[in-house]
Amino acid sequence: MTVLQELAALYDRRAEEEGWPRPGFSSEKIGGAVVLNADGSVAQLRVTMTPDAKGKKLVARPVSVPKAVKRTAGIKPNTFWDKTAYVLGITATEGGPGQGKRTAQEHDAFKAVHVDLLADATDPGLVALRRFCETWDPATFFDFPDTEPLIDQNLVFEFEGVYLHDRSAAQAMLAQGGDGDVICLVTGTRGAIARLHPSIKGVMGAQSSGASLVSFNNDAETSHGKSQGDNAPVSEAAAFAYGTALNALLSRGSGKNLRLGGDTIVFWADQPEAEDAFDAFMNGTDDAAVGRELQARLEALATGKVREDEPLDPDARLFVLGLAPNAARLSVRTWLPGTVGDMARAARRFWADCAIDPSPFHKGGVPVAPKPWALLYDLAAQRDEKNIPPKLGGELMRAILTRGAFPATMLAAALTRIRVEGDPDRFTDGRRAALIRAVLTRNHEMEVPMALDESADDPAYLLGRLFAAYAYAERSYQDRGASLRSKYMGAASATPARVFPQLMRGYEHNLASLRKAGGPKAGAGVKADRAVAAIVERLPGGGDLPAALPMEDQGKFFVGFYHQISAFYAKAEDAADALIDDEGDN
């Protein structure tokens, strides 16, 4: 099934239990209510906003109201609600509440539409609204106290304690029309076709007012006499259903969306437990023990060893949709329908690819599974999400869930950050080493050791270990501002034959100084010298060094460096605890 079909089906399954807006309505942020008397006069301008989580400011709350119109540059009023410029003829100006350049036009349009709509109304509430539109003077706004928070907020109308749009007469009026005889491409049924599709809100980088997932406005799309929604007939009911479901998934606090680089990911499943499991897989959990338990459960599902009390159904359907902004539209970057079992197998493969010892993935001293989104930060300059390549998040998501090749740019990005960042903390080194190993093993089918392998004969891996021994000797003698690591890592991994002779001379100087110093420094010198001797002995060609290393071998170089430097600083009986402290959430 298509994206739109699955979203429409999700609306049919969950609309009632989730309290999603009914057809013809949408959930909008409402800041206040205009309380009407029967004669159309205003009894009160009531603020309905509530304090935010920090209690510092008032925020509008979502209310189900008649479906919002789509505005670009024109003037279009909503039905039975709108912002204060339309409803009251008041907006914010430099001099305070008043009228802007087109506020009067917006207010006149709102009044004209409702006077015409309610011309034959007999319901007392609808009659009161018609009379309001005929008699309201914007200057009256200033007669009401404590109305400043309402400026430019969306307002609804209230009559006899009920919102006007919730009265049966109003709903009957809104339900009129909509007949049609065109087959909907989503549902296969006949109905009225949506000329404009709903605005989707909550996609990072898209317009705050919303963007379209489906739209047509180019001349080429009218060549067969079809305009706007006639190009791909989708019924109003189906368009409303998919738009409502997608906006609900994208809403803040839904727990059904996440950010991966420049992409916004939404997900849903047949089982609520499956949605929670996917969220924990991608985002981790606050409780490391809970995360470890989930990891064990997914490992069991992946291998077919399902426990009798396991609530997750491996055959339950799971859907992942990746969206990105594209002018006034949205691009579908990722669409991955699958099952919970597919997710479990993908998670198991990803964890195995990223496995490295000592592990940089700890929380409160407890080993945890790597979080895919967190790895992207280690590929960005200054660990700033704005510097994450825009398409990388979606590509990584697709690679993980399909168990396909990782994006080729990940290896280059990791090596670039290693070259330019000098001496980052060991958490960062470890995560980058894990990511490099994952790319090499999955994309290039290379055998890359998970832990320090002193028997490995691969030249690139050995040279990385040798560079670590030189760096250890230098730091053991004197902790310099411009370290060997920060000055030579990039050049040593790319052109070993040119750089390593110079490094050897510096190492011999440091080694002699360590021996003269005596005590612990002399012990560090002995440790470094033994490692260097063992590594050089295994280098092929009698110690001849390669003139250059390709990118994949530069990756193995860094993995070898990470393994060896970790071993130098780790206690023999517990390497991980010496490398990983318990500070922070990594």
N, C-alpha and C positions, 0 to 999 in steps of 0.2 A: 504494500500500500504506500501511497505518497505521504509526504509531510503533512499536507492539508487534510488528507483523509484520517490520519492517525490523530491529529490534533482535534478534529471535529468529533471523532469517536471518544477521545478523552473527555471532551465537554459533555457528551451524552452520558458517560459513566459517572462523572463526578460533580456535575453542576449542582445537584441538589444537596449532597452531603457537604460540599465545600462552600455553599452559599454564593456561588458565582452569579453574576447578573443574568436575568432572564432575557430571552430574545427581545431585541429592540432597545435594550438598556446597556449601559456600560458603567464601570466603576470609576468614579472621578473624585478628586480631592475637593471637598466642600468645606468652606470656612465659616458659613453663617446661613441664617434663614431670615427671610422677610415674612413676618407674621402679619397676616391680613385680617381685617374686619370684613363683615359681610358687605359693606358699602364700598369696598376697595381701598379704604384708608389703611395706613400702616399702623398697627398696634405696637410693633417692636421690631428693631433690627437686632437680632440675637446672634451673638458669637457662639459658634459650635466647636471651635478649635480647642484642642487639649494640649497641655505641656508635653514637650518632647521627653526622651528618656533621661536627659540631664536636668530637666526642669527649668531650662534657661529661656526657651522661647515657645510660643504657641505654634502648633502645626495643624494643618487641615487634615480631616480624617476622610477615608474613602466612603462614598455613599453610592448606591445603585441609582442611577438617574437615566432618563431617556438618552439614547445613544448620541454621543458628541458628533457634531458636524466636522468635516475636514476643512480647515481654513488654510489658505496660503497668504495672499495679500488682500483678498476681498473681505467684505463685511458679510458675515453669515451668523445669525443668532441661533443659539440652541433652543430647544423646546422645554419650557417650564424651569429653566435654570440657565445661568451663565455668570460671567464675571461682572463686577460692579459697573464697569463702563457700559455694558449692554443693559443690565437690569435696572440700575439706578441713575445712569448718566454721570457717574463720578469715577475718577481715576486719580492716580498720583501725579502731581506736577511739581515743578521746582518750588512753587510757592505753597505747597501743601495740597490737600484734597481739592479737586476741581475738575475742569474739563480740558482734555488735550485737543490735538488738532482734529481728530475725527470722532471724539467721544459722543458728540451730539448726534452724528450720523449713526453710530452703533446703537445708541439708545433709541433713536427713531425707528431703526430697522427692527429692533426687538419688539417695540410697541406695535408696529404695523403688522408684523407676522402674527402676533397673538390676538390682536383685535379681529383680524380676519379669521384666524383659526377658531376663535371662540364666539363668533358672531351669533350662532344659533344655540349656544350652550345654555342649558337650564340648571345644571348642577350648581348649587350655591357657591362652592369653592371656585369653579371655573368662572362663574359670573363675577366673583370678587376679583379674580385676576384680570378679567377684561376691564372692569371698572378702574382697577389700579393703573392699567396701561393708558386709560383715557384721562386720568386725573393727576397722576404723580408728577410733581415738580422737583427736579434734582436739588433745588435749593433747600427743600425740606429735610434733606439728609442731615444738615447741620443742627436740626432741632433735636436729634437723638443723641444721648450721651454714650461715651465709651465705644464709639464706632470706628476709631482709627485702625484697629487690627483688621477690619473688614475690607480695607481699601485693596482693590485688585484681586480679591479672593473670589472664588466661585460661590454663588448664592443660590439657594432653592427657596420655594415659597411654601409657607405653612398656613393651614387653615383648620381651625378647631382641633389643634393638637396633632394633625396628620400632615405629612408632606403632600403637597398638591398632586405631584406626579404619581403618588401611591393610591389616590382615590380611584374607585372603580370606573367612574365616568372618564377620568383622564386616561386610564389604561385602555379602555374601550376605544377612545379616540385615537390613541397611538397605534392600536392594532389594526386600524382600517387600512385598506389597500394591500399591496404586496402580491396581487394575483399575477400569475405568469404561466407560460406554457413552454418554457425552454428547459431542456435537460441539463441538469447540473453535473459538471464534470467530477465533482467530489462525491456526491451522494447517489447519482444516477436517477434522481427523481426530478419531476417537473416543478418549476416554481419561478418566482420573480428573480431576475438576475441582478446581482450587486454591481452597480455602475462603478462605485468606488469601494475599495477594500479597506478594512479597519486599519487604524494607525497602531503600530506596535511600539510600546514604550519600554525602556529599561535596558536597551542594548548599548553597551559602552561605546562612546564616540559618536553615536547617532544623535539626531536632533532631540532635544528634551521634550518637544511636543509630540514626538513619535515619528516613525518612518514606515513606509509600506513594504510589506513582503511581496505583494503582487500589485503592479500598476503598469499602465500603458499611457504614454503621452507623446510619443514621437510620430512624425508624419508617416513614417514607413508602416506604422501599425494601423493606419486608416486606409491602406491601399485597396482593401477588399470591401470597403464600405463599413468596416467595423471600427468602433471607437470605444475607448476606455474598457470597461469590463466585458463588452461583447466579444473581445478577442479571445477570451478563455472563460466561457460561461460558468460562473460559480453562483449558486443561489444565495440570496440574502441570508437565509437561515444558516447555510454552511459557512459563509464568510463571517457571520457573527460568532458561530461556534468556535471556529479555529482561532479567531482573533481574541476572544475572551479567554480561551484556554491558554494561549501563548502569553498573553499579558499577565495572567495569574501566575504562570511559571516564572516569569521574569520579574515579578514584583519583589521588592525588598523584604527579606525575612521569610520568603517562601521555602527556602532550603532546597530549591529545585534548580538553582543556577549557580554558576561559578565563572570566574575569569581566567582565561588562559592566554597570556600575551595580549594581543589585540582582539581576541575572539571572546564572545559571550556564549557560554555553553548552557543549554537547558536540557533537562533529562526528566523522564517519567517512566513508570513501569506499571505492570499489572498489580504488583504487590507493593504496599508502602514500605515493607521491610527491605525490598530490593532497592528502592530509592535511597533509603538510609545507608545501605551497604555501599552503593555507588558513591554517595557523597563522602562517606568515610574513606573509601579507597582513594578518591581524588584529593580531598582536603585534610585527611587525618582526623583525629579525635582529640578532645581535651584530655581524655584519660588514656594514658599509654597502655595500661593493662587491657582496656576495652579494645584498643587498636590491635594489640597482639592477638586477642581472642578472635577478632574479625579476620585477621590474616590467616589464622589457623583454620577457620571455617571455610574461607574461600579456597585455601589450599586443598582442603578435603573435597570441596565441590569440584575443583578442577581435576582431581584424580578419580572421581566417582565414588569417593568414600563418604557418602552423605550420612550424617548421624540421624537416628530415629527422631530426635527432638529438634531437628534443624527446621526453622520456619521458612528458610529460603527455598523456593522451588526452582531447580536449575532450568526448568522449561518455561518459567515465567518470562514474558516479553519485556524487554528493556529498550528504550529509545533515547538516543543522544543526538541533539541538534546543535550545531555550531553556527552562530550568526556574527556578521561583521557589518559595520556601516559602509554605505556606498552612496554618497550624495544624499538624496532624499529617500533612497531605498535601502533595503537590507540585502546583503549577499548571504547565501547559504554556503558556508565553508565546509560544513561537515554534516552528514546525515547517515547515522549508523543504527539501523534497527537490528536488534539481536535478542539474545536471551541472557538470563542471569548466569547460566553455565558458560556462555561465551565470555562474559565479563570475568568470571572466576579464572578461566584459562588464560585470559589476557593479563590479568593481575599477576598470576603465578609466573608467567613468562617475563613480565617486566621486572618483578622483584629478583628473579634469577639473573637477568641481564645486568642489573645494577648492583648485584652482590659484590662486596669487596671487604677485605680484612686488613686493618681494623675498620669497622663500620663507622662512617660519619653520621649515621642516622640514629640519633638518640633523643629522648625526651625525659628529663628528670632522672637521667642515669639508666633508663630502660630502653633497650633497642626497639626501634619502631621501623615500619616499612617506609620507604621513600615516598614523598608526595610529588606527583608529576609536576604540578604547577610551580613548586618551590625550586625545582631544578632550573627553570627558565631564568630565575633571578641571577643565577651564577653565570649566565651567558650574557648578561646585560651590563653595560658600563655603569659603575657606581651602584650596582644592584638596584637600579631604578626601573620600574616596570615600563616607563615611557621609552626606554632604550631596548626593550625586547623586540626583535624583528616582528613586524605586524602579523605575518602569516604563520609564524613558527608555532604558536599555541595550538591552532587547529591541526596543523600537520603532525605535531606530537601526539595529540589526542587520537587522531586517525591511526597513527602507527601503533600506539599502545593497544587500542581496542580491536584492531584487525590483525595484530601480531605481525604487521608488515615492517618494512625497513624504516628506521628512524630518518628524519630529515637530514640530508647530507650536510646542510649548513651547521648542524649542531657541533660536529667535530671541529670545523674551522672556527666557530665562535668560541668554543672552549679553549682551544689552543691560543687564540688571540688574547683572551682575558688572562691566561697564564703568563703570556709574554709581557703584557703591559702593566700588570698589577703588582709586581714586586713580590713582597712577602705577605700574602693574605693569611688568615688564620687557618688552622689545620682542618677545621670543619669544611671550609670552602675548598681546600685542596682535595679533601676526601670526596666531596660530592662531585667535583669535576673529574676526578679519577674514575669514580663509579660511572659517570655519564659517558666518559670516553670508552671505558671497557664495554659498556652496553652497546655503543655504536659499532665498535670493532667486532664484537662477537656476533651481533645480529646482522649488520649490513655486509660485513666482509668475511664472515665465518672464520675469523682468526681465533687461534687459541691464545687467550690472554689470561695469565694466572689470576685467580681471585685473591690469593694471599702471597706473601713473599715466597718465591720459588728459587732457591739457591742452586737448583740443578738446571735451570732454564739456560738454553744456549742462544736464544734470539739476540742478535747484536744490539738492536734498539733497546730492548729491555735491559740488557747488561749495561749499556752506556748510561741509561737513566739511573741505575743503581750506583754506577761509578760516580756520576755527578753528585748524587746524594752523599756519598762518602766524602768527596771533596768539600761539599757545603757543610757537612757535619764537623769536619776537622777545622774549618775556618771559624765556625761559630763557637766551637769548644775553646779555641784560642782567644778569640776576641769578637764580640758582638758588634759588627760594624754597621753604620747607617746604610751604606750602599753595599749590600751583601752580594756574595757570589750568585745566589739565586736570582736576585733582582737584576743583576747586570748581564748574566750570561745564559740564563735558562733558554731563551729563544734561540740564540746563536748556536749553543751547544747541541740542541736537539735538531737543528736544521742542517748545520755544516760541522759535524764532529771533527773531521780531519784538520780543519783550520783552527778550531777553538781548543780542543783538548790538550795539545802540547803546552799551550799557555797555562791552562788550568793545572796541569801536572807540576809545572814549576812553582806555582803558588801553593799547591798542596805540599810539596816537599819543604817549602819554607815554613808553613804552618805546622807540619809534623815535627820538624826540628825544634820549633819553639815550644810545642807541647811537651816534648821529651825533657827540655831544659826546665820547664816550669815545675815538673814533678807533681806528686799528689794526684788528685782526681783528673787534672788535665793530662797528665802522662797516661793515665788509664784510658782516657778518651782517645788519645793518640794511638795506643795499642789496638783499641777496638776498630778505629778507622783503618789502620794499616793492614790488619788481618782481612778486613772486608775488601780493601783495594786489591790485595794480593790474590784473593780467591776469585774476584771478578775478572781481573786481567788475565788470569790463567784460563778462563773459559772463553775469552774473546777469540773468535776465529781468525785465521790468517796470521798467527804470530803477533797479534797486537796491532795489525794494520787496521786503520779506522776508515769507515766509509766517508767519501767526500761529501755526500748529501743524503738526507733521509726524506722519503716521501711523507705526506701528511699522516698516513696511517701509522707509519713507524714512529713519527713524532708523538703520536698518541701513546704507543707502547713505551716510549721513552719516559713519558710523564708517569705512567702507571708504575714503571720500575722505580722511578724516583720516589713516588709516594710510599711504596712498599718498604724501600730501604730506609728512608729517613724516619718512617714510623718505627721501624725495628730499632734504630739507634736510640730513640728517645723513650722506648717502651721497656717496661720491666719484662724480663723473660717469662715470668709466670702469668702475667696478665697484661698483654700488650694493649688491649682496647681501653682499659681503665686509665692507663697512663696517657694515652693520646686524647681521650675524650673526657672533658670535664662535664659537670652537670649544669653549667650556667647557660641559660637561654633555651630557646626552642629551635632546634635545628633539624 
